[in-house]
Amino acid sequence: MTHDNPTPAINDSTDVARAPHRAGGHSPNCHALPALNEPAIDCSPLLVKTRKFQNARKVRALGLYPYFRTISSAQDTEVIMNGRRILMLGSNSYLGLTNHPKIKEAVKSAVDRYGSGCGGSRFLNGTLDIHLDLEEALAHVVNKEAVLLYSTGFQVNLGVISAIVGKGEYILADKSNHASLNEGCLLSPGEMLRFPHNHMLALETHLKKLPPSAGKLIVVDGVFSMEGDVIRLPEVCRLARRYHATVMVDDAHGIGVLGRNGAGTADHFSLTDQVRMIMGTFSKSLASLGGFIAADAETIDYLKHHSKELIFSASITPANAAAALAALKIMLAEPERIAGLWRNTERMKKGLASAGFDLGGSRTPIIPIYCRDLLTTFQFCKRLQEEGVFVNPVVPPGVAPGMELIRISLMATHTDDQIDFALGKLEQVGREVGLIDR
Ligand code: PMP
């Protein structure tokens, strides 16, 4: 299962759950009522798990904890951390737009015009004309009849899959799909069948066993968020045609990266007509927060009236909608950004490969460096930060045990000098932690 921010998988100890929780070290007596002037003892069985949870503390104690690092500047190719400038190689802002003056200007005017929030859901009082403008622009880019906005990409996946796949129907899901797709599948009353990553024979084996007339959704990431590889979409679509299944692609990491004008993975393979639903997010290339589903008009109308995550949740803020719309316009007006992103990707990959790193099967600006060991991954990450380079560690359950990796992601706006600086540091620290030969 793939998550964006997995928890380190160092085993929990039960010691803390058994330890006394009051000053003075006496075991709590859960059956005695506390005196009126005494604080209540927390004997809630519900919270035993929180006391048992030791993973994060153990990694902190080793000085290797790599999560929730605080940044005090805009998300850009360089950020400020602890008062120090550091090169950002861990952002999903692929087009480098999160600090763009035109987008910031669009956000300010949206707030001036519409205020700070919508005060309700799209279904009732929370639909603004700017939401419709953004939906129309997105439909045009991904070449679908209609689009529906949600407040996050995660909510799209929950809200679409649970509304579309009913009881007695089936979901076929790649095992490396994003956590939000898995959660969406769990919310649906349909049955989920998972197939090994990009394994088309296994997908077909599942499909063959299902009743021909049953509803079936094949749901996959376009670009896999940790591995950086791409779904074998032509084969997925061929199987979908053969077994009368519907295809949904989560293109969080494909929009702005692959396809004509950043239209995404389906466009990259010229298969937009065969992918019935394309999901995207604004939290990556589109420099904002929010998500969308693109499909035929009937499917979108159905979702508008059945998707609980849409109907019962407030609509995307004017500021977020304006930022995404402005980013979309820049993406279309400046195709050189996507070209730059790919140039940067090639430069980085070439350097890493010639240094001898194991890069797996990445085909995109997401470049994994496989460490295949938990502590090495954390050490690599920490030492790189000390050397002025921010990267993300990915450990189980984000990847399978033994597949631990450092995830690098490029932006269109990284300079050659920044990439060469990073390559020098990656090579130096890679040798230090034993990932490449001395
Ligand atoms: N799908 C994938 C593949 C993602 O990587 C993410 C974000 N990490 C999401 C969905 C959820 O998107 P959002 O950040 O908009 O909630």
Residues whose N, C-alpha, C, O or C-beta is under 5 A from the ligand:
A	BS01	PMP	D4 T152 G153 F154 H178 S180 S225 D250 A252 T281 F282 S283 G290 G291
